[in-house]
Amino acid sequence: MARLAPVRHDVIDALADEILHDYGHGRVTVAIDAEDAEAADSFGADLVELLKKRGHSAFAARMHDFVSPRDRREAFGPDSPEVRYRNTYDLSVLRRVLLDPFRMGGSTGFVAAAYDRAREQQIQAKWLTAPEDSILVVSGEFLQRPELRGLWTFTVRLESAPAKKAPAGRVDPLAAGARKLYAKDVNVRESANAIVDTTDPENPVRVAAGSRRG
C-alpha cells in the first residue's frame, strides 16, 4: 500500500489514538460516513491499516458490498431519490451477517461482503472471526440513517467543499435528491463523533469533534 501523505497520516493516526484510548476494549464498530463513498472507503482502509500497525485487530467493510439485489432495487418502481436512498443498500443483510454477529463477540462468525453489484450476484460468504478486542470499520454513504442508529461506537463524518461549478453532465440529480432525504432524517454533524474536511484528500482537516460521545 502506498505511503500516506504526512498530513493525512497524522489526522487518521490521531483518530486511531482517540478510538483506542476511549474504546480500546471489546468489540468496537466505527462508521466512516460520507457523500463520496470512494473517499469513505479509502479513509476507512487507511484507518484500519494504522490500527493494525498499532497491533490491534481491525477489519474493513464497505457499504458498496451490501447493496440490494437488482430485483429489490427495482421492486419499488422507477429509480428516484426515494428509491435510491431507501433501497440501494440491504440493511437487513448488513445487520444479520456483519454488524450483529460482530457485536456479539465470542467465536461468532461474520461476513464483510455480501453482494457484487457489478455482476449482480451474491458473493460467496467468507466467514471471519475476531478476538475479543477488535474494531470493525464500515465505510460508505447514509451510515447514520435511523435504521442503523445505536449500532456505531464511533462515527466519523467526512465533508468536502462543493465544487464552484460542476462540469456539465456530472451532477446526478437522483444522488443529490437522496442526500437531501438523508439530511432530513439525521443531522449528520451533530450525530458524529468526529468531522473531517477532506476537500483536499491528502491534507484533511479535523474541523470539529462532533457532539455525540459513545
Backbone as CSV, one residue per row, in Angstrom:
resi,resn,N_x,N_y,N_z,CA_x,CA_y,CA_z,C_x,C_y,C_z
1,MET,0.847,-1.199,0.000,0.000,0.000,0.000,0.877,1.241,0.000
2,ALA,0.470,2.245,-0.780,1.258,3.465,-0.885,1.345,4.169,0.472
3,ARG,2.460,4.826,0.686,2.661,5.554,1.931,1.713,6.750,1.989
4,LEU,1.099,6.953,3.160,0.158,8.059,3.310,0.879,9.388,3.312
5,ALA,0.210,10.422,2.746,0.746,11.770,2.830,0.844,12.150,4.307
6,PRO,1.864,12.960,4.680,2.092,13.267,6.100,0.867,13.794,6.841
7,VAL,0.162,14.775,6.264,-0.984,15.353,6.967,-2.104,14.321,7.097
8,ARG,-2.373,13.597,6.022,-3.413,12.559,6.067,-3.064,11.512,7.124
9,HIS,-1.804,11.105,7.140,-1.360,10.131,8.131,-1.605,10.657,9.541
10,ASP,-1.234,11.906,9.791,-1.356,12.469,11.138,-2.812,12.549,11.588
11,VAL,-3.706,12.970,10.687,-5.116,13.102,11.047,-5.724,11.734,11.349
12,ILE,-5.470,10.762,10.486,-6.042,9.431,10.699,-5.394,8.763,11.906
13,ASP,-4.101,8.987,12.089,-3.406,8.426,13.238,-3.982,8.983,14.535
14,ALA,-4.308,10.265,14.560,-4.907,10.878,15.747,-6.284,10.275,16.030
15,LEU,-7.045,9.990,14.979,-8.335,9.333,15.164,-8.151,7.933,15.743
16,ALA,-7.150,7.215,15.226,-6.856,5.888,15.766,-6.511,5.992,17.248
17,ASP,-5.704,6.996,17.609,-5.370,7.237,19.016,-6.626,7.407,19.858
18,GLU,-7.526,8.264,19.381,-8.750,8.571,20.119,-9.619,7.337,20.297
19,ILE,-9.789,6.575,19.216,-10.628,5.382,19.276,-10.043,4.352,20.230
20,LEU,-8.739,4.113,20.137,-8.106,3.121,21.003,-8.097,3.572,22.458
21,HIS,-7.937,4.863,22.685,-7.921,5.377,24.064,-9.306,5.245,24.707
22,ASP,-10.351,5.606,23.946,-11.702,5.622,24.512,-12.426,4.292,24.399
23,TYR,-12.094,3.514,23.367,-12.854,2.288,23.102,-11.919,1.129,22.730
24,GLY,-10.834,0.995,23.446,-9.829,0.008,23.064,-10.127,-1.416,23.468
25,HIS,-11.231,-1.627,24.185,-11.544,-2.979,24.666,-12.919,-3.408,24.178
26,GLY,-13.044,-4.711,23.920,-14.307,-5.247,23.432,-14.472,-5.032,21.937
27,ARG,-15.681,-5.249,21.468,-15.983,-5.094,20.056,-16.413,-3.647,19.782
28,VAL,-15.756,-3.021,18.843,-15.968,-1.608,18.531,-16.359,-1.484,17.061
29,THR,-17.411,-0.731,16.783,-17.839,-0.505,15.402,-17.664,0.967,15.061
30,VAL,-16.959,1.230,13.974,-16.669,2.595,13.539,-17.296,2.820,12.171
31,ALA,-18.065,3.898,12.034,-18.670,4.263,10.755,-17.895,5.412,10.135
32,ILE,-17.527,5.270,8.860,-16.939,6.364,8.084,-18.005,6.793,7.096
33,ASP,-18.712,7.858,7.423,-19.897,8.294,6.680,-19.537,9.472,5.779
34,ALA,-19.898,9.392,4.492,-19.550,10.471,3.560,-20.477,10.446,2.361
35,GLU,-20.622,11.586,1.705,-21.366,11.628,0.448,-20.595,10.901,-0.648
36,ASP,-19.292,10.975,-0.592,-18.419,10.326,-1.571,-18.010,8.967,-1.010
37,ALA,-18.657,7.910,-1.492,-18.395,6.580,-0.956,-16.950,6.145,-1.183
38,GLU,-16.367,6.505,-2.317,-14.981,6.118,-2.585,-14.027,6.780,-1.598
39,ALA,-14.291,8.047,-1.275,-13.454,8.732,-0.295,-13.587,8.073,1.066
40,ALA,-14.810,7.668,1.415,-15.031,6.986,2.684,-14.293,5.653,2.727
41,ASP,-14.341,4.906,1.618,-13.666,3.602,1.574,-12.161,3.758,1.725
42,SER,-11.592,4.755,1.056,-10.155,4.992,1.147,-9.765,5.392,2.569
43,PHE,-10.541,6.282,3.163,-10.269,6.734,4.523,-10.385,5.568,5.505
44,GLY,-11.424,4.757,5.335,-11.615,3.610,6.212,-10.486,2.600,6.103
45,ALA,-10.034,2.342,4.875,-8.932,1.398,4.682,-7.658,1.908,5.345
46,ASP,-7.399,3.213,5.239,-6.205,3.778,5.873,-6.303,3.703,7.392
47,LEU,-7.499,3.918,7.938,-7.669,3.816,9.385,-7.417,2.392,9.859
48,VAL,-7.942,1.421,9.148,-7.724,0.019,9.509,-6.238,-0.324,9.451
49,GLU,-5.558,0.175,8.415,-4.125,-0.081,8.289,-3.364,0.454,9.497
50,LEU,-3.692,1.673,9.934,-2.991,2.260,11.072,-3.331,1.555,12.376
51,LEU,-4.575,1.120,12.524,-4.948,0.369,13.723,-4.174,-0.946,13.790
52,LYS,-4.027,-1.604,12.654,-3.271,-2.853,12.624,-1.806,-2.620,12.943
53,LYS,-1.252,-1.512,12.465,0.146,-1.203,12.766,0.352,-0.986,14.260
54,ARG,-0.720,-0.601,14.953,-0.658,-0.446,16.405,-0.767,-1.795,17.114
55,GLY,-0.941,-2.844,16.335,-1.062,-4.172,16.917,-2.471,-4.538,17.329
56,HIS,-3.467,-3.761,16.863,-4.852,-4.024,17.246,-5.569,-4.750,16.113
57,SER,-6.450,-5.665,16.472,-7.247,-6.363,15.471,-8.258,-5.401,14.854
58,ALA,-8.290,-5.332,13.525,-9.198,-4.405,12.846,-9.623,-4.987,11.504
59,PHE,-10.862,-4.706,11.129,-11.428,-5.203,9.877,-12.117,-4.057,9.147
60,ALA,-12.084,-4.111,7.816,-12.746,-3.101,6.988,-13.909,-3.734,6.232
61,ALA,-14.994,-2.984,6.099,-16.132,-3.405,5.281,-16.682,-2.180,4.579
62,ARG,-17.284,-2.386,3.383,-17.811,-1.272,2.593,-19.303,-1.463,2.351
63,MET,-20.042,-0.378,2.462,-21.460,-0.449,2.131,-21.655,-0.872,0.679
64,HIS,-20.689,-0.556,-0.170,-20.740,-0.942,-1.578,-20.936,-2.452,-1.734
65,ASP,-20.498,-3.214,-0.740,-20.610,-4.670,-0.806,-21.862,-5.183,-0.110
66,PHE,-22.792,-4.267,0.199,-24.060,-4.661,0.810,-25.231,-3.992,0.096
67,VAL,-25.099,-3.826,-1.225,-26.213,-3.271,-1.991,-27.323,-4.308,-2.093
68,SER,-28.526,-3.834,-2.316,-29.666,-4.734,-2.515,-29.581,-5.371,-3.897
69,PRO,-30.067,-6.584,-4.053,-30.139,-7.189,-5.384,-31.017,-6.347,-6.313
70,ARG,-30.788,-6.485,-7.601,-31.495,-5.657,-8.584,-32.998,-5.790,-8.445
71,ASP,-33.505,-7.018,-8.222,-34.959,-7.180,-8.165,-35.552,-6.387,-7.006
72,ARG,-34.847,-6.255,-5.912,-35.359,-5.455,-4.805,-35.243,-3.960,-5.113
73,ARG,-34.134,-3.575,-5.744,-33.966,-2.169,-6.080,-35.035,-1.703,-7.059
74,GLU,-35.485,-2.613,-7.941,-36.448,-2.237,-8.966,-37.885,-2.546,-8.565
75,ALA,-38.070,-3.185,-7.412,-39.412,-3.587,-6.998,-40.258,-2.408,-6.537
76,PHE,-39.611,-1.293,-6.259,-40.326,-0.142,-5.716,-40.592,0.923,-6.775
77,GLY,-40.527,0.523,-8.032,-40.825,1.458,-9.106,-39.571,2.046,-9.721
78,PRO,-39.745,2.991,-10.664,-38.609,3.603,-11.351,-37.648,4.261,-10.361
79,ASP,-36.403,4.309,-10.766,-35.392,4.924,-9.904,-35.787,6.365,-9.593
80,SER,-35.639,6.722,-8.341,-35.997,8.049,-7.866,-35.141,8.342,-6.647
81,PRO,-35.088,9.584,-6.178,-34.326,9.865,-4.955,-34.771,8.991,-3.785
82,GLU,-36.078,8.781,-3.648,-36.594,7.964,-2.546,-36.112,6.521,-2.664
83,VAL,-36.230,5.954,-3.875,-35.773,4.586,-4.095,-34.262,4.492,-3.895
84,ARG,-33.532,5.470,-4.419,-32.070,5.465,-4.281,-31.658,5.482,-2.804
85,TYR,-32.328,6.304,-2.017,-31.980,6.427,-0.604,-32.430,5.216,0.212
86,ARG,-33.665,4.798,0.020,-34.218,3.746,0.873,-33.774,2.341,0.501
87,ASN,-33.512,2.087,-0.787,-33.388,0.700,-1.227,-32.072,0.334,-1.902
88,THR,-31.125,1.262,-1.968,-29.845,0.900,-2.577,-29.139,-0.172,-1.760
89,TYR,-29.199,-0.042,-0.435,-28.460,-0.959,0.430,-29.406,-1.879,1.193
90,ASP,-28.959,-3.115,1.380,-29.754,-4.093,2.111,-29.325,-4.060,3.570
91,LEU,-29.997,-3.233,4.351,-29.604,-3.048,5.743,-29.888,-4.274,6.588
92,SER,-30.883,-5.055,6.201,-31.172,-6.272,6.967,-30.031,-7.277,6.836
93,VAL,-29.469,-7.403,5.637,-28.320,-8.297,5.447,-27.095,-7.737,6.158
94,LEU,-26.892,-6.438,6.051,-25.768,-5.801,6.748,-25.795,-6.129,8.235
95,ARG,-26.966,-6.023,8.827,-27.085,-6.308,10.258,-26.925,-7.803,10.537
96,ARG,-27.577,-8.626,9.720,-27.642,-10.053,10.018,-26.298,-10.761,9.895
97,VAL,-25.517,-10.408,8.865,-24.278,-11.165,8.641,-23.017,-10.424,9.077
98,LEU,-23.144,-9.106,9.351,-21.951,-8.349,9.732,-22.068,-7.693,11.105
99,LEU,-22.935,-6.698,11.227,-22.938,-5.893,12.446,-23.375,-6.678,13.687
100,ASP,-24.484,-7.375,13.603,-24.978,-8.083,14.788,-24.020,-9.181,15.248
101,PRO,-23.562,-10.063,14.356,-22.636,-11.100,14.829,-21.300,-10.539,15.308
102,PHE,-20.798,-9.476,14.642,-19.538,-8.885,15.110,-19.708,-8.335,16.508
103,ARG,-20.803,-7.637,16.751,-21.011,-7.008,18.045,-21.259,-8.030,19.148
104,MET,-21.709,-9.227,18.786,-21.943,-10.266,19.781,-20.648,-10.743,20.423
105,GLY,-19.559,-10.676,19.673,-18.283,-11.129,20.205,-18.181,-12.639,20.236
106,GLY,-17.287,-13.129,21.062,-17.088,-14.567,21.136,-16.566,-15.125,19.823
107,SER,-16.972,-16.348,19.524,-16.491,-17.010,18.304,-17.476,-16.880,17.149
108,THR,-18.488,-16.027,17.309,-19.487,-15.850,16.249,-18.834,-15.330,14.970
109,GLY,-19.125,-15.978,13.845,-18.549,-15.548,12.579,-19.341,-14.411,11.956
110,PHE,-18.667,-13.620,11.123,-19.315,-12.515,10.432,-18.778,-12.435,9.012
111,VAL,-19.515,-11.745,8.157,-19.178,-11.636,6.739,-18.995,-10.172,6.381
112,ALA,-17.881,-9.841,5.717,-17.563,-8.444,5.411,-18.023,-7.998,4.037
113,ALA,-18.565,-8.891,3.218,-19.062,-8.532,1.884,-20.127,-9.541,1.484
114,ALA,-21.250,-9.042,0.932,-22.368,-9.937,0.650,-22.849,-9.921,-0.793
115,TYR,-22.658,-8.802,-1.513,-23.244,-8.721,-2.855,-22.325,-7.957,-3.802
116,ASP,-22.177,-8.507,-5.012,-21.367,-7.888,-6.057,-22.303,-7.203,-7.044
117,ARG,-22.371,-5.874,-6.965,-23.317,-5.158,-7.823,-22.881,-5.216,-9.284
118,ALA,-21.589,-5.190,-9.551,-21.116,-5.213,-10.936,-21.588,-6.480,-11.655
119,ARG,-21.589,-7.612,-10.942,-22.021,-8.877,-11.527,-23.467,-9.213,-11.185
120,GLU,-24.074,-8.417,-10.324,-25.438,-8.654,-9.855,-25.590,-10.089,-9.352
121,GLN,-24.758,-10.428,-8.370,-24.857,-11.751,-7.773,-24.317,-11.738,-6.351
122,GLN,-24.782,-12.696,-5.571,-24.304,-12.825,-4.203,-22.818,-13.185,-4.202
123,ILE,-22.113,-12.678,-3.217,-20.717,-13.051,-3.027,-20.680,-14.271,-2.111
124,GLN,-19.912,-15.269,-2.504,-19.800,-16.458,-1.661,-19.301,-16.044,-0.279
125,ALA,-20.030,-16.427,0.739,-19.727,-15.989,2.101,-18.352,-16.459,2.554
126,LYS,-17.574,-15.514,3.076,-16.292,-15.822,3.682,-16.406,-15.432,5.153
127,TRP,-16.583,-16.431,5.987,-16.842,-16.172,7.399,-15.550,-15.840,8.134
128,LEU,-15.599,-14.759,8.867,-14.438,-14.283,9.614,-14.710,-14.363,11.107
129,THR,-13.659,-14.486,11.885,-13.772,-14.398,13.337,-12.745,-13.396,13.824
130,ALA,-12.957,-12.898,15.024,-12.077,-11.869,15.568,-11.863,-12.106,17.054
131,PRO,-10.751,-11.601,17.592,-10.531,-11.704,19.030,-11.517,-10.837,19.800
132,GLU,-11.515,-10.987,21.116,-12.468,-10.253,21.951,-12.348,-8.751,21.767
133,ASP,-11.108,-8.246,21.675,-10.890,-6.816,21.442,-10.621,-6.612,19.959
134,SER,-11.571,-6.037,19.268,-11.429,-5.885,17.825,-12.279,-4.716,17.345
135,ILE,-11.858,-4.113,16.231,-12.545,-2.943,15.685,-12.979,-3.229,14.250
136,LEU,-14.233,-2.944,13.966,-14.784,-3.062,12.619,-15.024,-1.663,12.086
137,VAL,-14.444,-1.349,10.924,-14.614,-0.039,10.290,-15.458,-0.229,9.040
138,VAL,-16.638,0.388,9.029,-17.557,0.298,7.887,-17.613,1.657,7.199
139,SER,-17.415,1.680,5.895,-17.347,2.947,5.156,-18.438,3.012,4.097
140,GLY,-18.882,4.237,3.803,-19.866,4.425,2.745,-20.774,5.602,3.025
141,GLU,-21.922,5.606,2.340,-22.883,6.692,2.491,-24.077,6.260,3.333
142,PHE,-24.764,7.216,3.894,-26.012,7.010,4.636,-25.830,6.156,5.900
143,LEU,-24.657,6.161,6.487,-24.411,5.272,7.622,-25.042,5.750,8.925
144,GLN,-25.530,6.991,8.946,-26.158,7.469,10.171,-27.684,7.480,10.076
145,ARG,-28.229,6.819,9.076,-29.677,6.807,8.923,-30.332,6.115,10.115
146,PRO,-31.587,6.432,10.410,-32.237,5.942,11.626,-32.188,4.424,11.816
147,GLU,-32.250,3.674,10.733,-32.259,2.212,10.850,-30.961,1.663,11.437
148,LEU,-29.896,2.453,11.388,-28.599,1.998,11.901,-28.225,2.696,13.208
149,ARG,-29.127,3.497,13.727,-28.839,4.246,14.950,-28.570,3.282,16.114
150,GLY,-27.557,3.587,16.883,-27.218,2.772,18.041,-26.277,1.620,17.744
151,LEU,-25.931,1.432,16.470,-25.051,0.315,16.106,-23.584,0.725,16.019
152,TRP,-23.323,2.028,16.063,-21.954,2.506,15.916,-21.395,2.973,17.260
153,THR,-20.172,2.537,17.544,-19.476,3.011,18.740,-18.916,4.406,18.501
154,PHE,-18.426,4.633,17.286,-17.764,5.888,16.939,-18.075,6.191,15.480
155,THR,-18.426,7.427,15.192,-18.787,7.820,13.831,-17.923,8.975,13.350
156,VAL,-17.342,8.822,12.181,-16.568,9.882,11.529,-17.368,10.351,10.317
157,ARG,-17.608,11.641,10.237,-18.291,12.222,9.075,-17.268,12.952,8.226
158,LEU,-17.142,12.534,6.968,-16.245,13.205,6.032,-17.034,14.232,5.242
159,GLU,-16.479,15.438,5.137,-17.120,16.504,4.384,-16.128,17.095,3.408
160,SER,-16.645,17.653,2.322,-15.778,18.351,1.371,-16.551,19.529,0.798
161,ALA,-15.817,20.601,0.492,-16.452,21.790,-0.071,-16.950,21.466,-1.467
162,PRO,-18.178,21.875,-1.814,-18.684,21.607,-3.167,-17.884,22.371,-4.202
163,ALA,-17.775,21.776,-5.367,-17.083,22.457,-6.466,-17.821,23.743,-6.815
164,LYS,-17.081,24.759,-7.227,-17.717,26.026,-7.573,-18.722,25.860,-8.695
165,LYS,-18.391,25.027,-9.638,-19.328,24.766,-10.734,-19.063,23.370,-11.265
166,ALA,-20.015,22.495,-11.073,-19.843,21.122,-11.518,-19.849,21.063,-13.035
167,PRO,-18.984,20.227,-13.627,-18.964,20.093,-15.081,-20.314,19.609,-15.607
168,ALA,-20.661,20.038,-16.797,-21.924,19.640,-17.403,-22.031,18.125,-17.458
169,GLY,-23.184,17.624,-17.090,-23.417,16.191,-17.140,-22.862,15.423,-15.969
170,ARG,-22.200,16.080,-15.029,-21.595,15.372,-13.904,-22.484,15.343,-12.671
171,VAL,-23.523,16.163,-12.640,-24.405,16.197,-11.484,-25.458,15.098,-11.621
172,ASP,-25.567,14.254,-10.613,-26.548,13.180,-10.594,-27.736,13.647,-9.752
173,PRO,-28.859,14.027,-10.384,-29.989,14.562,-9.624,-30.582,13.546,-8.655
174,LEU,-30.530,12.262,-8.984,-31.054,11.244,-8.081,-30.200,11.137,-6.821
175,ALA,-28.886,11.159,-7.012,-27.983,11.104,-5.863,-28.142,12.345,-5.000
176,ALA,-28.262,13.502,-5.650,-28.450,14.750,-4.901,-29.749,14.711,-4.118
177,GLY,-30.799,14.183,-4.732,-32.079,14.074,-4.046,-32.023,13.113,-2.878
178,ALA,-31.297,11.996,-3.051,-31.150,11.028,-1.963,-30.413,11.648,-0.786
179,ARG,-29.398,12.457,-1.072,-28.658,13.119,0.013,-29.545,14.097,0.780
180,LYS,-30.482,14.747,0.074,-31.410,15.665,0.748,-32.346,14.896,1.680
181,LEU,-32.788,13.721,1.250,-33.633,12.899,2.103,-32.867,12.447,3.341
182,TYR,-31.601,12.104,3.152,-30.749,11.707,4.273,-30.625,12.856,5.268
183,ALA,-30.432,14.068,4.747,-30.283,15.237,5.612,-31.562,15.514,6.406
184,LYS,-32.714,15.120,5.858,-33.971,15.299,6.589,-34.098,14.278,7.718
185,ASP,-33.500,13.110,7.526,-33.595,12.041,8.519,-32.664,12.238,9.702
186,VAL,-31.503,12.847,9.467,-30.500,12.931,10.524,-29.609,14.145,10.331
187,ASN,-29.241,14.784,11.415,-28.247,15.850,11.380,-26.882,15.182,11.489
188,VAL,-26.227,15.002,10.362,-25.008,14.189,10.339,-23.876,14.808,11.149
189,ARG,-23.848,16.126,11.269,-22.799,16.777,12.039,-23.005,16.556,13.539
190,GLU,-24.229,16.708,13.994,-24.493,16.560,15.416,-24.382,15.106,15.863
191,SER,-24.643,14.182,14.968,-24.624,12.770,15.328,-23.231,12.161,15.311
192,ALA,-22.281,12.821,14.657,-20.930,12.263,14.519,-20.061,12.565,15.729
193,ASN,-19.107,11.680,15.970,-18.088,11.922,16.994,-16.978,12.810,16.464
194,ALA,-16.702,12.687,15.169,-15.616,13.451,14.552,-16.038,13.889,13.169
195,ILE,-15.641,15.105,12.800,-15.923,15.641,11.465,-14.588,16.005,10.822
196,VAL,-14.372,15.520,9.627,-13.105,15.740,8.935,-13.377,16.328,7.554
197,ASP,-12.755,17.444,7.257,-12.853,18.074,5.946,-11.837,17.405,5.021
198,THR,-12.339,16.739,3.987,-11.471,16.034,3.046,-11.515,16.667,1.665
199,THR,-11.747,17.985,1.616,-11.742,18.681,0.329,-10.440,18.408,-0.406
200,ASP,-9.317,18.460,0.330,-8.021,18.022,-0.184,-7.737,16.672,0.468
201,PRO,-7.935,15.560,-0.244,-7.822,14.236,0.364,-6.472,13.966,1.038
202,GLU,-5.403,14.556,0.504,-4.084,14.313,1.080,-3.794,15.213,2.272
203,ASN,-4.631,16.232,2.457,-4.439,17.168,3.574,-5.763,17.407,4.298
204,PRO,-6.341,16.360,4.873,-7.618,16.515,5.562,-7.453,17.347,6.831
205,VAL,-8.568,17.906,7.296,-8.545,18.758,8.482,-9.648,18.320,9.428
206,ARG,-9.300,18.068,10.679,-10.308,17.775,11.703,-10.951,19.109,12.080
207,VAL,-12.197,19.306,11.679,-12.820,20.623,11.850,-13.713,20.715,13.061
208,ALA,-14.155,19.589,13.601,-14.990,19.624,14.802,-14.963,18.249,15.436
209,ALA,-15.208,18.236,16.727,-15.180,16.964,17.445,-16.503,16.230,17.362
210,GLY,-17.567,16.936,16.946,-18.882,16.326,16.969,-19.443,16.389,18.374
211,SER,-20.739,16.252,18.491,-21.363,16.404,19.804,-21.683,15.097,20.486
212,ARG,-21.740,13.986,19.732,-22.125,12.716,20.326,-20.897,12.030,20.906
213,ARG,-21.031,11.511,22.074,-19.963,10.749,22.707,-20.504,9.404,23.123
214,GLY,-19.877,8.344,22.614,-20.289,6.999,22.990,-21.560,6.545,22.313
